[in-house]
Amino acid sequence: MVISTEEELAKLKEIGRLCARAVDAMAKALEPGITTRELDLIGRKLLEDNGAQSAPETAYKFPGATCISVNEEVAHGIPGDRVIQAGDLVNLDVSAVKDGFYGDTGASFAVPPVKREIEKLCRDGKRALWTGLQQVKTGKPMAGIGNAIGAFAKKNRYTLITNLSSHGIGRSLHEDPKELPTWPDPQETRIMEDGLVFTVEPFLSLGADWAEDGGNGDPWTLYSDPRAPTVQYEHTIVVTRNGPMILTLAD
């Protein structure tokens, strides 16, 4: 979507804040012994108490309000009876809709005690996101986002999941610009338009470069291939002449 009115921007900011607040509330409750279903209920309650609904649940009939992926799961993990353990790497991905406008954000968290390499991976996952965000500006090439993130990953000896891309958002959860790569892609030739709304969400890994179906009858959960610790950090943004306007901040 391309924003055309202040009212649209206000509504996008509102749903973006709610998504960010849901991630924060779930992260504060993240500790050994809690189940992913209990975490999901925390996110659901915050959204619904504020007049919002889960986007994957309403748009795609996903079996949960939020996506919670643990360790070998890289994306779209289904909330359930899995008990969080000390040392787990957990991704919380919240997307929601209110008044016809969508927001999407996510972050990865390591449950203490944390191995040094995982602590570094989380820190650098955030850096990879901000490296991409710094390329966002009216009139600049979309390819700059993936090129910058790719250079960062290569310099720091990481890999990137190259079949999970960023996406347009606004009036629906996934819309134009579709499949915006967060890795170097010579076929990406689009230019960022003022007011364009999309996500930036690189998946930084200690060796994986693909997300695959687990093949166990679960049509949702994706796993890293090859299996390797992977983090994702995501913001929904608006392109402006001054750079990215981040919509998914809690305050």
Stockholm file with secondary structure:
# STOCKHOLM 1.0

chainA/1-251         MVISTEEELAKLKEIGRLCARAVDAMAKALEPGITTRELDLIGRKLLEDNGAQSAPETAYKFPGATCISVNEEVAHGIPGDRVIQAGDLVNLDVSAVKDGFYGDTGASFAVPPVKREIEKLCRDGKRALWTGLQQVKTGKPMAGIGNAIGAFAKKNRYTLITNLSSHGIGRSLHEDPKELPTWPDPQETRIMEDGLVFTVEPFLSLGADWAEDGGNGDPWTLYSDPRAPTVQYEHTIVVTRNGPMILTLAD
#=GR chainA/1-251 SS CBCCSHHHHHHHHHHHHHHHHHHHHHHHHCCTTCBHHHHHHHHHHHHHHTTCEEHHHHHHCCSSSSEEEETTEEECCCCSSCBCCTTCEEEEEEEEEETTEEEEEEEEEECSSCCHHHHHHHHHHHHHHHHHHTTCCTTSBTHHHHHHHHHHHHHTTCEECSSCCEEECSSSSSEEEEEECSSCCTTCCCBCCTTBEEEECCEEESSCCEEEECCSSCSSCEEEESCCCEEECBEEEEEETTEEEECCCCC
#=GC SS_cons         CBCCSHHHHHHHHHHHHHHHHHHHHHHHHCCTTCBHHHHHHHHHHHHHHTTCEEHHHHHHCCSSSSEEEETTEEECCCCSSCBCCTTCEEEEEEEEEETTEEEEEEEEEECSSCCHHHHHHHHHHHHHHHHHHTTCCTTSBTHHHHHHHHHHHHHTTCEECSSCCEEECSSSSSEEEEEECSSCCTTCCCBCCTTBEEEECCEEESSCCEEEECCSSCSSCEEEESCCCEEECBEEEEEETTEEEECCCCC
//
